[in-house]
Amino acid sequence: MFDKYINFNRVVEDMIRNREDNLAALKSLKEQYEEIVNDEGLKSAQSDKVHVQKGITNDAIINLIIQKETVEKRMEDLEAERKLYDHAWQNLTGEEKRVLQVFYTMGIKKRQDAVDILCEELEREPATIYRKKDEAVSRFKKLLFG
């Protein structure tokens, strides 16, 4: 229903730009999850005796459980996005990957610099490079979202 209002080109561009950050976040979340699961307060929820000895309140245990569920959900979301991205990326040609990398992941501030790099690498005119970028974004979008 709201699909017509979503700028999927922008979504694709953001996914490519944020790829490395999302992978780092996923790794960090996995570490956080392990810490939460191994927390004494969460383990003690299983044993009232330990619970009383440690002086852990119900609020603290509830907070740990909520934190665990929140981290789990975010990990699931990032993992699903990673799988979707990986599948789509594997189906791009080498040239399409290179064009998207130069435009969106190399940290090039000016679009013209990216065009210049690709013009030299691919031995093409700027208009052709822009067309190739649009085609690569379109194909990646189709592979991601159908």
Disulfide bonds with the S-S distance in Angstrom:
none
